[in-house]
């Protein structure tokens, strides 16, 4: 499939961070229908979904199980703060 056609479809990346990880890891990624399923499952599990096409594009360049590179730490940290703020607001 050409890169142009692939880029026009929805993309999704799921990250996870475990106690022994140095940084969050890519645990799922996909285009089109698979991307929709990733987002649907995240929402079903109560995981917050953030739509940042530029960041997703960068994360799609990583392999499955690859750690987020240091150049993306700042933006990932900002997303974690966003999730924490939403979680706190909903628990009030």
Secondary structure, DSSP 8 states (H G I E B T S, - for coil): --HHHHHHS-EEEEEE--TT-SS-EEEEEEEHHHHHHHHHHHHHTT------HHHHHHHTTS-TT-B--GGGHHHHHHHHHHHHHHHHHHT-
